[in-house]
Amino acid sequence: MRKLVLFVAAVAATAVAVPLAFGAGSTVGITLKEFKVTPSTPSVKAGNVTFKIANKGALPHEFVIVKTSLPATKLPVKNNVVTLKPLKKAGPFEPGKGGSLTVSLKAGKYVLYCNVKGHYGFGQRIAFTVK
Protein backbone atom coordinates (compact mmCIF):
# COMPACT_ATOMS: atom_id res chain seq x y z
CA MET A 1 0.00 0.00 0.00
CA ARG A 2 2.82 2.39 0.90
CA LYS A 3 4.45 1.84 -2.52
CA LEU A 4 1.15 2.64 -4.22
CA VAL A 5 0.80 5.89 -2.25
CA LEU A 6 4.38 6.89 -3.12
CA PHE A 7 3.77 6.06 -6.80
CA VAL A 8 0.57 8.14 -6.91
CA ALA A 9 2.36 11.04 -5.17
CA ALA A 10 5.22 10.86 -7.68
CA VAL A 11 2.80 10.88 -10.64
CA ALA A 12 0.91 13.83 -9.18
CA ALA A 13 4.13 15.79 -8.61
CA THR A 14 5.22 15.13 -12.19
CA ALA A 15 1.84 16.22 -13.53
CA VAL A 16 2.26 19.56 -11.75
CA ALA A 17 5.98 20.06 -12.53
CA VAL A 18 5.79 19.38 -16.28
CA PRO A 19 3.39 22.26 -17.10
CA LEU A 20 5.42 24.58 -14.87
CA ALA A 21 8.66 23.68 -16.67
CA PHE A 22 7.26 23.95 -20.20
CA GLY A 23 4.33 26.28 -19.64
CA ALA A 24 4.50 30.01 -20.11
CA GLY A 25 7.77 30.42 -21.99
CA SER A 26 9.23 33.87 -22.56
CA THR A 27 7.66 37.18 -23.47
CA VAL A 28 9.55 39.82 -25.43
CA GLY A 29 8.30 43.34 -26.02
CA ILE A 30 8.97 44.61 -29.56
CA THR A 31 8.88 48.27 -30.53
CA LEU A 32 8.77 49.08 -34.25
CA LYS A 33 9.46 52.59 -35.55
CA GLU A 34 11.42 54.42 -38.19
CA PHE A 35 13.76 52.61 -38.72
CA LYS A 36 14.41 50.37 -35.74
CA VAL A 37 13.30 47.09 -34.23
CA THR A 38 13.84 47.24 -30.49
CA PRO A 39 13.32 44.08 -28.41
CA SER A 40 12.99 44.37 -24.63
CA THR A 41 15.80 41.80 -24.33
CA PRO A 42 18.53 40.70 -26.77
CA SER A 43 18.08 36.99 -25.99
CA VAL A 44 15.75 34.37 -24.51
CA LYS A 45 15.83 30.69 -23.61
CA ALA A 46 14.68 28.18 -26.23
CA GLY A 47 11.00 27.31 -26.19
CA ASN A 48 7.76 29.19 -26.73
CA VAL A 49 8.36 32.90 -27.12
CA THR A 50 5.56 35.45 -27.29
CA PHE A 51 6.46 38.70 -28.99
CA LYS A 52 4.26 41.64 -27.91
CA ILE A 53 4.55 44.02 -30.86
CA ALA A 54 3.83 47.77 -30.81
CA ASN A 55 4.20 50.08 -33.80
CA LYS A 56 5.32 53.38 -32.26
CA GLY A 57 6.23 54.87 -35.64
CA ALA A 58 4.43 57.06 -38.15
CA LEU A 59 4.44 54.41 -40.92
CA PRO A 60 3.08 50.85 -41.20
CA HIS A 61 5.61 48.20 -40.11
CA GLU A 62 5.88 44.39 -40.17
CA PHE A 63 7.56 42.07 -37.68
CA VAL A 64 9.51 39.22 -39.25
CA ILE A 65 11.66 36.47 -37.68
CA VAL A 66 14.26 34.48 -39.59
CA LYS A 67 16.74 31.93 -38.22
CA THR A 68 20.12 32.47 -39.86
CA SER A 69 23.85 32.53 -39.20
CA LEU A 70 24.13 35.65 -41.40
CA PRO A 71 24.74 38.99 -39.67
CA ALA A 72 21.62 41.15 -39.34
CA THR A 73 23.05 43.58 -41.91
CA LYS A 74 23.81 40.91 -44.54
CA LEU A 75 20.46 39.25 -45.36
CA PRO A 76 19.83 38.79 -49.09
CA VAL A 77 17.65 41.55 -50.57
CA LYS A 78 15.90 41.85 -53.92
CA ASN A 79 13.66 44.75 -54.93
CA ASN A 80 14.17 46.29 -51.46
CA VAL A 81 12.80 43.32 -49.49
CA VAL A 82 14.56 40.41 -47.75
CA THR A 83 14.25 37.23 -49.80
CA LEU A 84 14.80 34.64 -47.04
CA LYS A 85 11.77 32.58 -46.10
CA PRO A 86 10.63 33.85 -42.70
CA LEU A 87 10.10 31.55 -39.76
CA LYS A 88 7.10 33.72 -38.79
CA LYS A 89 5.79 37.20 -39.51
CA ALA A 90 3.06 39.51 -38.30
CA GLY A 91 1.57 42.68 -39.67
CA PRO A 92 1.78 45.08 -41.24
CA PHE A 93 0.67 47.16 -38.28
CA GLU A 94 -0.63 50.66 -38.78
CA PRO A 95 0.85 53.44 -36.60
CA GLY A 96 -0.25 53.06 -32.98
CA LYS A 97 -1.36 49.45 -33.52
CA GLY A 98 0.25 46.13 -32.67
CA GLY A 99 -0.36 42.53 -31.81
CA SER A 100 1.31 39.43 -30.53
CA LEU A 101 3.02 36.47 -32.12
CA THR A 102 3.92 33.24 -30.33
CA VAL A 103 6.50 30.95 -31.87
CA SER A 104 8.54 27.97 -30.70
CA LEU A 105 12.21 28.88 -31.11
CA LYS A 106 15.20 26.56 -30.97
CA ALA A 107 18.63 27.66 -29.78
CA GLY A 108 20.45 29.68 -32.41
CA LYS A 109 20.87 33.05 -34.08
CA TYR A 110 17.93 34.98 -35.47
CA VAL A 111 17.26 38.32 -37.12
CA LEU A 112 14.17 40.37 -36.31
CA TYR A 113 13.25 42.90 -39.00
CA CYS A 114 10.60 44.83 -40.88
CA ASN A 115 10.11 43.69 -44.47
CA VAL A 116 7.96 46.57 -45.68
CA LYS A 117 9.66 47.62 -48.92
CA GLY A 118 12.88 49.48 -48.12
CA HIS A 119 12.61 49.33 -44.32
CA TYR A 120 15.22 46.58 -43.85
CA GLY A 121 17.65 48.58 -46.01
CA PHE A 122 17.07 51.67 -43.88
CA GLY A 123 18.21 49.74 -40.79
CA GLN A 124 15.01 48.29 -39.34
CA ARG A 125 16.64 45.04 -38.20
CA ILE A 126 18.40 43.54 -35.20
CA ALA A 127 20.20 40.33 -34.23
CA PHE A 128 18.46 38.15 -31.64
CA THR A 129 19.79 35.08 -29.79
CA VAL A 130 17.96 32.06 -28.44
CA LYS A 131 19.97 30.07 -25.87
C-alpha positions as CSV (number, residue, x, y, z in Angstrom):
1,M,0.0,0.0,0.0
2,R,2.8,2.4,0.9
3,K,4.5,1.8,-2.5
4,L,1.1,2.6,-4.2
5,V,0.8,5.9,-2.2
6,L,4.4,6.9,-3.1
7,F,3.8,6.1,-6.8
8,V,0.6,8.1,-6.9
9,A,2.4,11.0,-5.2
10,A,5.2,10.9,-7.7
11,V,2.8,10.9,-10.6
12,A,0.9,13.8,-9.2
13,A,4.1,15.8,-8.6
14,T,5.2,15.1,-12.2
15,A,1.8,16.2,-13.5
16,V,2.3,19.6,-11.7
17,A,6.0,20.1,-12.5
18,V,5.8,19.4,-16.3
19,P,3.4,22.3,-17.1
20,L,5.4,24.6,-14.9
21,A,8.7,23.7,-16.7
22,F,7.3,23.9,-20.2
23,G,4.3,26.3,-19.6
24,A,4.5,30.0,-20.1
25,G,7.8,30.4,-22.0
26,S,9.2,33.9,-22.6
27,T,7.7,37.2,-23.5
28,V,9.6,39.8,-25.4
29,G,8.3,43.3,-26.0
30,I,9.0,44.6,-29.6
31,T,8.9,48.3,-30.5
32,L,8.8,49.1,-34.2
33,K,9.5,52.6,-35.5
34,E,11.4,54.4,-38.2
35,F,13.8,52.6,-38.7
36,K,14.4,50.4,-35.7
37,V,13.3,47.1,-34.2
38,T,13.8,47.2,-30.5
39,P,13.3,44.1,-28.4
40,S,13.0,44.4,-24.6
41,T,15.8,41.8,-24.3
42,P,18.5,40.7,-26.8
43,S,18.1,37.0,-26.0
44,V,15.8,34.4,-24.5
45,K,15.8,30.7,-23.6
46,A,14.7,28.2,-26.2
47,G,11.0,27.3,-26.2
48,N,7.8,29.2,-26.7
49,V,8.4,32.9,-27.1
50,T,5.6,35.5,-27.3
51,F,6.5,38.7,-29.0
52,K,4.3,41.6,-27.9
53,I,4.5,44.0,-30.9
54,A,3.8,47.8,-30.8
55,N,4.2,50.1,-33.8
56,K,5.3,53.4,-32.3
57,G,6.2,54.9,-35.6
58,A,4.4,57.1,-38.1
59,L,4.4,54.4,-40.9
60,P,3.1,50.8,-41.2
61,H,5.6,48.2,-40.1
62,E,5.9,44.4,-40.2
63,F,7.6,42.1,-37.7
64,V,9.5,39.2,-39.3
65,I,11.7,36.5,-37.7
66,V,14.3,34.5,-39.6
67,K,16.7,31.9,-38.2
68,T,20.1,32.5,-39.9
69,S,23.8,32.5,-39.2
70,L,24.1,35.6,-41.4
71,P,24.7,39.0,-39.7
72,A,21.6,41.1,-39.3
73,T,23.0,43.6,-41.9
74,K,23.8,40.9,-44.5
75,L,20.5,39.3,-45.4
76,P,19.8,38.8,-49.1
77,V,17.7,41.6,-50.6
78,K,15.9,41.8,-53.9
79,N,13.7,44.7,-54.9
80,N,14.2,46.3,-51.5
81,V,12.8,43.3,-49.5
82,V,14.6,40.4,-47.7
83,T,14.2,37.2,-49.8
84,L,14.8,34.6,-47.0
85,K,11.8,32.6,-46.1
86,P,10.6,33.9,-42.7
87,L,10.1,31.6,-39.8
88,K,7.1,33.7,-38.8
89,K,5.8,37.2,-39.5
90,A,3.1,39.5,-38.3
91,G,1.6,42.7,-39.7
92,P,1.8,45.1,-41.2
93,F,0.7,47.2,-38.3
94,E,-0.6,50.7,-38.8
95,P,0.9,53.4,-36.6
96,G,-0.3,53.1,-33.0
97,K,-1.4,49.5,-33.5
98,G,0.2,46.1,-32.7
99,G,-0.4,42.5,-31.8
100,S,1.3,39.4,-30.5
101,L,3.0,36.5,-32.1
102,T,3.9,33.2,-30.3
103,V,6.5,30.9,-31.9
104,S,8.5,28.0,-30.7
105,L,12.2,28.9,-31.1
106,K,15.2,26.6,-31.0
107,A,18.6,27.7,-29.8
108,G,20.4,29.7,-32.4
109,K,20.9,33.0,-34.1
110,Y,17.9,35.0,-35.5
111,V,17.3,38.3,-37.1
112,L,14.2,40.4,-36.3
113,Y,13.3,42.9,-39.0
114,C,10.6,44.8,-40.9
115,N,10.1,43.7,-44.5
116,V,8.0,46.6,-45.7
117,K,9.7,47.6,-48.9
118,G,12.9,49.5,-48.1
119,H,12.6,49.3,-44.3
120,Y,15.2,46.6,-43.9
121,G,17.7,48.6,-46.0
122,F,17.1,51.7,-43.9
123,G,18.2,49.7,-40.8
124,Q,15.0,48.3,-39.3
125,R,16.6,45.0,-38.2
126,I,18.4,43.5,-35.2
127,A,20.2,40.3,-34.2
128,F,18.5,38.2,-31.6
129,T,19.8,35.1,-29.8
130,V,18.0,32.1,-28.4
131,K,20.0,30.1,-25.9
